[in-house]
C-alpha cells in the first residue's frame, strides 16, 4: 500500500471507529428494546461498517503482483468513501436520532 493510501485508510478507520461508538451509544440509549425494525437497522449498519474493514481495506492490504498503482488504490478508497459517507453514516445517524428521540420506548408500527 502506498503512503498516500495508508493515510486515507487511517482516516477511513477513524471514521468507522467513531461511527461504531455512535452506534454503541444508540444501543445503550435503546436499552433492552427488542423492536425488530430498529434491530434490523442496527444489524445492517454494523455489517456495512465492518465491510469497510473486511472488504475495502482488506482488498488494499492484499499483495498484488504487479503492485497496484496509486490510481487503482485511489479507486478502491473512493468506493470505500462512497460506501461509508453516502450509505452507512446516514443510517448510523438515523439510528442514533431514533434512539435519542425515543430511547427504550421506541416501537415501530406495522
C-alpha positions in Angstrom: 0.0 0.0 0.0 1.3 3.4 -1.0 1.9 6.1 1.7 -0.9 8.3 0.3 -3.3 5.3 0.5 -2.2 4.5 4.1 -3.2 8.0 5.2 -6.6 7.6 3.6 -7.1 4.2 5.1 -6.3 5.6 8.5 -8.9 8.3 8.0 -11.4 5.6 7.0 -10.6 3.6 10.1 -11.1 6.6 12.3 -14.4 7.4 10.8 -15.6 3.8 11.2 -14.4 3.8 14.8 -16.4 7.0 15.5 -19.5 5.6 13.8 -19.2 2.3 15.8 -19.1 4.3 19.0 -22.1 6.3 18.0 -23.9 3.0 17.2 -22.9 1.7 20.6 -24.3 4.8 22.2 -27.6 4.3 20.3 -27.7 0.7 21.6 -27.2 2.0 25.1 -30.0 4.5 24.7 -32.4 1.9 23.4 -31.6 -0.4 26.3 -33.4 -3.7 26.2 -35.7 -2.7 23.4 -36.1 -5.7 21.0 -38.0 -4.0 18.3 -37.3 -5.9 15.1 -37.2 -2.8 12.9 -34.5 -1.0 14.8 -32.7 -4.2 15.5 -32.5 -4.8 11.7 -31.2 -1.3 11.1 -28.5 -1.8 13.8 -27.6 -5.1 12.3 -27.3 -3.7 8.8 -25.3 -0.7 9.9 -22.9 -3.0 11.8 -22.4 -5.1 8.7 -21.8 -2.1 6.5 -19.3 -0.6 8.9 -17.5 -4.0 9.0 -17.5 -4.1 5.2 -15.2 -1.1 5.1 -12.5 -3.0 7.0 -13.2 -6.5 5.8 -13.8 -5.7 2.1 -12.3 -2.4 1.0 -9.3 -2.1 3.4 -8.6 -5.9 3.2 -8.5 -5.5 -0.6 -5.9 -2.8 -0.3 -3.8 -4.9 2.3 -3.7 -7.9 -0.1 -0.4 -8.0 -2.0 -0.9 -7.9 -5.8 1.6 -8.8 -8.4 2.3 -6.4 -10.0 1.7 -3.9 -7.2 -1.3 -1.6 -7.6 -0.9 1.9 -8.9 -1.9 4.9 -7.0 -4.9 5.3 -9.4 -6.1 1.8 -8.6 -5.7 2.3 -4.9 -7.5 5.6 -5.1 -10.4 4.0 -6.9 -10.8 1.5 -4.1 -10.6 4.2 -1.4 -13.1 6.4 -3.2 -15.5 3.4 -3.3 -15.0 2.9 0.4 -15.6 6.6 1.0 -18.8 6.5 -1.0 -20.0 3.4 0.8 -19.2 4.9 4.2 -20.3 8.5 3.7 -23.3 8.1 1.4 -24.8 4.9 2.6 -23.6 3.8 6.0 -23.1 7.0 8.0 -26.6 8.4 7.2 -28.1 5.1 8.5 -26.0 5.3 11.7 -27.2 8.9 12.1 -30.8 7.8 11.6 -30.5 5.1 14.2 -28.8 7.5 16.7 -31.6 10.0 16.1 -34.3 7.4 16.7 -32.5 6.2 19.9 -32.1 9.8 21.2 -35.7 10.8 20.4 -37.5 7.7 21.7 -35.0 5.8 23.9 -36.1 2.4 25.2 -39.7 3.3 24.4 -39.2 3.1 20.6 -41.8 1.0 18.9 -42.2 0.6 15.2 -45.6 0.4 13.6 -46.6 -2.2 11.1 
